[in-house]
Amino acid sequence: MKKVIMLLMALCLLTINADAQNKTLEKARKKEYKTKIKEYKKENWKLFGSSRSLDVALLTHYDKLNNLGEDGHEVVGIASKFKSKNVGKQMAINNACLTYAQQAGSQVKGRIVSDMAGDGIDADAEFDNFYAAYERLVEKEIKGEMKESYSIIRDNGDGTSEMQIYFIVSESAASKARIRAMEEAAKESAAAQKYAQKVADFVREGFEE
């Protein structure tokens, strides 16, 4: 009976701690939202391409990220000076794809360099062509996985505008695009072909993590 009572007390403490953590997290999220909205309004950003308010767009964006949890990844595309809004939007999309590709390339490079160095392989020099090809191909492949959440725009005061587009990427879905890019990039690199299985294992393990 004593063990049962102690177990119930432990469960109660866990529940109390979980509730406290949830409340702290919710408070931090509300503060984050208020800070961001205040920043947008102070810097004269307006919602672009939607009939909804900026407040609702931002709240919806945060809800999507919260629901995806660790699988959700925010990517921002930026276009700084343009006259045509259509051109500006395409510039921002391209910038977001490039940003994501560079991040993916850095992750793979860090993993390969670290692991292969332990085997006495000069991965940093041998794999330069692979890294470059991988980033280029990720940039191409990832477009289908970039889900636009909301866009903001503001007048630069010189006849041009600036735009930011916020995308949400599901990493589990995007991993297929990155693996396709990895397989194609390996064909362009003699070093990657030489260590093809090692590279494939490193990259896939990284995606699983």
Order of alpha helices (4+ residues) and beta strands (2+ residues): alpha-beta-alpha-beta-alpha-alpha-alpha-beta-beta-alpha-alpha-alpha
